[in-house]
Amino acid sequence: MCFSATASFTAGAVLSVTGAATLHKASTPPQKVLASIPIIFAVQQITEGIMWISLTNPVHTQWILPSAYIFLAFAHFLWPFWVPMAMLMMETNTERRKKMRVLLLCGLAVSAYLGSRLLTQTPVAEIRGAHIFYGFGVSLEATRVCGVLYFIATIFPPFFSSIRRMWFLGASNFVSFVVSWFFFQDYIVSMWCFFAAFTSIAIYFILARLQHPVTVNKWAARRHDHELRIPQP
């Protein structure tokens, strides 16, 4: 998180508790993959808390590079394929699954490209003002193309889901991206992860809804009761 070590550790703690509760709600392997998202975000935020300490305390500078690699492994490698994969595993509609497979392919391409950068280049992490900046030596054109595919792979999948209210997760992630892009563009890697981490709390309510579905429409139930009262010929 781009504010302080305390804020990052607090976010990690909140997400850890929420993630544990979300995993408790999951009852199938696909649900558990989806439910793990808040927990993974918790680890990522705690890692950035360690980054803050490493960048601000000369005694702990040896942790700067490991923290950068761990944080970016989540941001650049894991999320582009994990989000569409989780949505695909949850989906049962055949036509929607076909579209999600395309999104997953986009995510896998992004993960492969950004993952190769992590293996071949040394990331840069430094405090600029009140924010953490992460960078690589890569062309602007490649960054733009990768950014578009990243956006498609991580934002679009919930909108194609047939699960009720899953669209809310996509909408909140979209809003978090817009806010990060317009107000924290130079620090978008860190800020978008922070906002997306808290929007992932919506997964708890989505899974809770799946565990306790509304099986009988109230209007239909009232109509049924009314019909029972009508004398039969």
WORA-V277409 format. One record per backbone hydrogen bond with DSSP energy under -0.5 kcal/mol. NH is the residue of the N-H (numbers start at 1). CO is the residue of the C=O. E is the energy in kcal/mol with one decimal. If there is no record, write none. Layout:
nh co e
NH CO E
NH CO E
This chain:
nh co e
3 1 -0.6
8 4 -2.0
9 5 -2.8
10 6 -2.3
11 7 -2.4
12 8 -2.4
13 9 -2.2
14 10 -2.5
15 11 -2.5
16 12 -1.9
17 13 -2.0
18 14 -2.4
19 15 -3.0
20 16 -2.2
21 17 -2.0
22 18 -2.4
23 19 -2.7
24 20 -1.7
25 21 -1.1
26 22 -1.0
32 28 -2.2
33 29 -1.9
34 30 -1.9
35 31 -2.9
36 32 -1.3
37 34 -1.5
39 35 -0.5
40 36 -2.5
41 37 -2.4
42 38 -1.9
43 39 -2.0
44 40 -2.1
45 41 -2.6
46 42 -2.3
47 43 -2.2
48 44 -1.8
49 45 -1.6
50 46 -2.0
51 47 -1.9
52 48 -2.3
53 49 -1.9
54 50 -2.5
55 51 -2.5
56 52 -1.6
57 53 -1.3
60 57 -2.0
61 58 -1.0
63 60 -2.0
64 61 -1.7
66 62 -0.5
67 63 -2.1
68 64 -2.3
69 65 -2.4
70 66 -2.4
71 67 -2.8
72 68 -2.5
73 69 -1.8
74 70 -1.5
75 71 -2.4
76 72 -3.2
77 72 -0.8
77 73 -0.8
78 73 -2.3
79 74 -2.3
81 77 -0.5
81 78 -1.0
82 78 -2.6
83 79 -1.7
85 81 -2.0
86 82 -2.7
87 83 -2.1
88 84 -2.4
89 85 -2.5
90 86 -1.4
91 87 -1.2
97 93 -2.1
98 94 -1.5
99 95 -1.4
100 96 -2.1
101 97 -1.9
102 98 -1.2
103 99 -1.6
104 100 -2.4
105 101 -2.1
106 102 -1.9
107 103 -2.2
108 104 -2.7
109 105 -2.1
110 106 -2.1
111 107 -2.8
112 108 -2.4
113 109 -2.2
114 110 -3.0
115 111 -2.4
116 112 -1.8
117 113 -1.5
118 114 -1.8
119 115 -1.4
120 116 -1.5
121 117 -2.5
123 121 -0.6
124 135 -2.5
126 133 -1.8
128 126 -0.5
128 131 -2.8
129 127 -0.5
130 128 -0.6
131 128 -1.2
133 126 -3.3
133 131 -0.5
135 124 -2.2
138 136 -1.4
143 139 -1.8
144 140 -2.1
145 141 -2.2
146 142 -2.4
147 143 -2.3
148 144 -2.1
149 145 -2.0
150 146 -2.5
151 147 -2.4
152 148 -2.4
153 149 -2.5
154 150 -1.9
155 151 -2.2
156 151 -0.5
156 152 -1.3
159 156 -1.5
160 156 -0.8
160 157 -1.3
161 157 -0.5
161 158 -0.8
166 163 -1.8
168 165 -1.1
169 165 -0.6
169 166 -0.9
170 166 -1.3
171 167 -2.8
172 168 -2.5
173 169 -2.0
174 170 -2.2
175 171 -2.4
176 172 -2.1
177 173 -2.0
178 174 -2.4
179 175 -2.6
180 176 -2.2
181 177 -2.9
182 178 -2.4
183 179 -2.2
184 180 -1.8
187 184 -1.6
188 185 -1.2
190 187 -0.5
191 187 -2.6
192 188 -2.4
193 189 -1.0
194 190 -1.8
195 191 -2.6
196 192 -3.0
197 193 -1.8
198 194 -1.4
199 195 -2.0
200 196 -1.5
201 198 -1.3
202 199 -1.9
203 200 -1.8
204 201 -1.4
205 201 -0.7
206 202 -2.0
207 203 -2.6
208 204 -2.4
209 205 -1.8
210 206 -1.5
211 207 -1.8
212 208 -1.1
213 210 -0.6
215 213 -1.0
221 217 -2.6
222 218 -2.3
223 219 -2.2
224 220 -2.4
225 221 -2.3
226 222 -2.2
227 223 -2.3
228 224 -1.7
229 225 -1.0
229 226 -0.5
230 226 -0.7
230 227 -0.7
